[in-house]
Amino acid sequence: MHARPGVHAAAMATGLRELGRDGVAELVDRCCALARRFADGLTAAGFEVANEVVLNQVLAGFGDDARTDEVVAAVQADGTCWAGGTTWRGRRYMRISVSNATTTEADVEGSVAAIARLAT
């Protein structure tokens, strides 16, 4: 079975085809480490991180559900980074997924700073 042409082109454009098994594992480890850095930065800024960050997802809370949704909307409007709203265990959170091969530590730091600015 062959991948669809668009999928193949996307893989070639991002260099994923050349990563190989070890490269993919390194990419996943890197995204997970950046997610932990994101969580640490939000925690240090005084915000709630609701989940144990063991993969690439961070769930951040900013007080009550309405306030969290306001912060999500503000972050999306700001455009520094993108995060979506989600419901987990009956509460609203900002869901941050670190999954791009080009995301850097500077991107994470800039995103944490933007979220902190918009949430206060």
C-alpha positions in Angstrom: 0.0 0.0 0.0 1.3 3.4 -0.9 0.8 6.7 0.8 -1.4 9.3 -0.9 0.7 11.7 -3.0 -0.1 14.7 -0.7 1.0 12.8 2.4 4.2 11.7 0.6 4.9 15.3 -0.5 4.3 16.6 3.1 6.7 14.0 4.5 9.4 14.9 2.0 8.9 18.6 2.7 9.4 18.2 6.4 12.3 15.8 6.0 10.4 13.0 7.9 11.2 10.4 5.3 14.9 10.8 6.0 14.6 10.7 9.8 14.4 6.9 10.1 13.4 5.1 13.2 16.0 6.7 15.5 15.2 10.1 14.1 11.5 9.7 14.8 12.3 8.6 18.4 14.5 11.6 18.9 11.8 13.9 17.5 9.2 12.5 19.9 11.6 12.8 22.8 12.4 16.4 21.9 8.7 17.3 21.6 8.0 15.7 25.0 10.9 17.6 26.6 9.7 20.9 25.1 6.2 20.1 26.5 7.7 19.6 30.0 9.5 22.9 29.6 6.2 24.6 28.6 4.6 23.1 31.7 7.4 24.2 34.0 7.3 27.8 32.6 3.5 28.0 33.1 3.8 26.6 36.6 6.6 29.1 37.4 4.4 31.9 36.2 1.7 30.8 38.7 -0.7 28.9 36.5 -2.2 25.5 37.0 -0.9 22.5 35.0 -3.5 19.8 35.5 -1.8 16.8 33.9 1.4 15.0 34.5 3.3 15.9 31.4 4.8 12.6 30.2 4.1 13.1 26.5 3.7 16.2 24.4 0.4 17.6 25.9 0.0 20.3 28.5 -3.4 21.1 30.1 -3.3 24.6 31.7 -5.9 26.2 33.8 -6.4 29.9 34.5 -8.9 30.0 37.3 -12.5 29.1 36.6 -13.8 27.7 33.3 -14.9 31.1 31.9 -11.5 32.7 32.6 -9.7 29.8 31.0 -11.8 30.1 27.8 -11.1 33.9 27.8 -7.4 33.2 28.0 -7.6 30.6 25.2 -9.4 33.1 23.0 -6.9 35.8 23.8 -3.9 33.5 22.9 -5.5 32.5 19.6 -6.2 36.2 18.8 -2.6 37.2 19.7 -1.1 34.7 17.3 2.2 34.1 19.1 1.2 30.4 19.4 -1.9 28.3 19.0 -3.6 26.4 21.8 -7.2 25.1 22.0 -9.7 24.7 24.7 -10.7 21.3 26.0 -12.7 19.8 28.8 -11.0 17.2 31.0 -12.5 15.7 34.1 -15.3 18.2 33.9 -13.2 21.4 33.8 -12.1 23.6 31.0 -8.3 23.8 30.2 -6.0 25.2 27.5 -4.6 22.2 25.6 -1.1 22.8 24.4 0.4 20.2 22.0 4.1 20.4 21.1 4.3 18.4 17.9 6.2 20.4 15.3 9.7 19.4 14.3 10.7 23.1 14.0 9.6 24.1 17.5 12.5 25.5 19.5 13.2 26.3 23.2 12.9 30.0 22.2 9.5 29.3 20.8 8.4 27.7 24.0 9.8 30.6 26.1 8.1 33.2 23.9 4.8 31.3 24.0 4.9 31.0 27.8 5.7 34.8 28.0 2.8 35.6 25.7 0.3 33.4 27.6 1.5 34.9 30.9 1.0 38.4 29.5 -2.5 37.6 28.2 -3.6 35.7 31.3 -2.8 38.5 33.8 
